[in-house]
Amino acid sequence: MKLEKIIYQKAFVIGAYLQEKVGVEISIDEQDDPDTVFKDAKALVEKWHIENNPHLSESLPEIQLREDKISEVDEELQKFMAALATFSTEEGATHFLSQSTFKLYRPARQFIENKFKK
């Protein structure tokens, strides 16, 4: 098989119902490594997109903050579920819930009260 060129294109979302298609076509020789040329083409397309749309990369920290918050809530939920599975008394579960930042305090408390009724 003989490769003569590498073509890489990617469509980037730049707004509501707006896309920007960026691409590159690179001719290669027999001594060129196709994998390296492909990686270079991909990096070049990404670089051009960021250079021409710097306002889009400014929102990345906000996205990271959201992801961090989601993982924080996930961790809290896992702690809650693990603690709930090990509690044998209503007092222990109530103490955990009062110390927790878990947002479903009332529904969880009602569940515990119903589950541990004497």
Sequence and secondary structure as in RCSB ss.txt:
>XXXX:A:sequence
MKLEKIIYQKAFVIGAYLQEKVGVEISIDEQDDPDTVFKDAKALVEKWHIENNPHLSESLPEIQLREDKISEVDE
ELQKFMAALATFSTEEGATHFLSQSTFKLYRPARQFIENKFKK
>XXXX:A:secstr
    EEEEEEEEEEETTEEEEEEEEEE  TTS HHHHHHHHHHHHHHHHHHH HHHHTTHHHHHHHHHHHHHHHH
HHHHHHHHHHH  SHHHHHHHHHH   S HHHHHHHHHHHT  
